[in-house]
Amino acid sequence: MPALTRIKVTLSEILLSTVDSFTALEKRNRGDSMRGAIQCYLDKNKRELLVEQMKNGYVEMALINLTFACEIFDLEENQDSSENKPAEWQHI
C-alpha cells in the first residue's frame, strides 16, 4: 500500500454522524470509509467525463461522415456514367 498522508477535513455533525453510522455497519474505520467514498466519487466523475468525451467524439465523427457522404453523392450526381467513377467506386 502506498504511503498515507493525513489530512484534516471539516464536516457538519449530521454528515459525520451519517459517516459514522455507515462506518459501523461496514465494520470499517473512518479513514477507510472516507478513502472509499473519495475513490468512488473520483471513479464516478471519471466515468461521466469519459461518456461525455465519447458523446462529443460521436457527434464530431457524425459531422465528418455526413460531409464525406455529401461529397460522394455530389460527385455521383456530377458524373455522366459509372464508367467515369474511380475504380474504388465502381461497386457503389
C-alpha positions in Angstrom: 0.0 0.0 0.0 1.4 3.5 -0.9 2.3 5.8 1.9 -0.6 7.6 3.5 -0.9 11.3 4.2 -3.0 12.7 7.0 -5.4 15.5 6.1 -7.9 17.5 8.1 -11.5 17.7 6.9 -14.3 19.7 8.4 -17.7 18.0 8.3 -21.1 19.0 9.7 -22.2 17.0 12.7 -25.1 15.5 10.7 -22.7 14.4 7.9 -20.2 13.0 10.4 -23.0 11.1 12.2 -24.0 9.6 8.9 -20.4 8.6 8.0 -20.1 7.0 11.5 -23.3 5.1 11.0 -22.2 3.6 7.7 -18.7 3.0 9.1 -20.2 1.0 11.9 -22.4 -1.0 9.6 -19.5 -1.9 7.3 -17.2 -2.5 10.3 -14.6 -0.1 9.0 -12.8 2.9 10.4 -13.5 6.5 9.4 -10.3 6.6 7.3 -11.2 3.5 5.3 -14.7 4.8 4.7 -13.6 8.2 3.6 -10.9 6.8 1.3 -13.6 4.5 -0.2 -16.1 7.4 -0.6 -13.4 9.6 -2.3 -12.4 6.8 -4.6 -16.0 6.1 -5.5 -16.6 9.9 -6.2 -13.5 10.1 -8.4 -14.4 6.9 -10.3 -17.9 8.2 -11.0 -16.7 11.6 -12.2 -14.0 9.9 -14.4 -16.7 7.7 -16.0 -19.0 10.7 -16.6 -16.2 12.6 -18.2 -15.3 9.7 -20.4 -19.0 9.2 -21.5 -19.2 13.0 -22.3 -16.0 12.8 -24.4 -17.3 9.8 -26.2 -20.6 11.6 -27.0 -18.7 14.6 -28.3 -16.5 12.3 -30.4 -19.5 10.6 -32.0 -21.1 13.9 -32.8 -17.9 15.1 -34.3 -17.5 11.9 -36.4 -21.1 12.2 -37.5 -20.5 15.6 -39.0 -17.3 14.4 -40.7 -19.1 11.3 -42.1 -22.0 13.5 -43.3 -19.6 15.7 -45.1 -17.9 12.7 -46.8 -21.3 11.3 -47.8 -22.4 14.6 -49.2 -19.2 14.9 -51.2 -19.6 11.4 -52.6 -23.2 11.9 -53.6 -22.3 15.2 -55.1 -19.6 13.6 -57.2 -22.0 10.8 -58.3 -24.6 13.4 -59.5 -22.0 15.3 -61.5 -20.7 12.2 -63.3 -22.3 11.2 -66.6 -21.9 7.4 -66.1 -20.5 4.9 -63.8 -17.6 4.4 -66.2 -16.3 7.8 -65.1 -16.1 6.7 -61.5 -12.8 5.8 -59.9 -12.2 2.1 -59.7 -12.8 2.0 -55.9 -16.3 3.4 -56.5 -17.4 1.0 -59.3 -19.4 -1.1 -56.9 -21.3 1.9 -55.5 
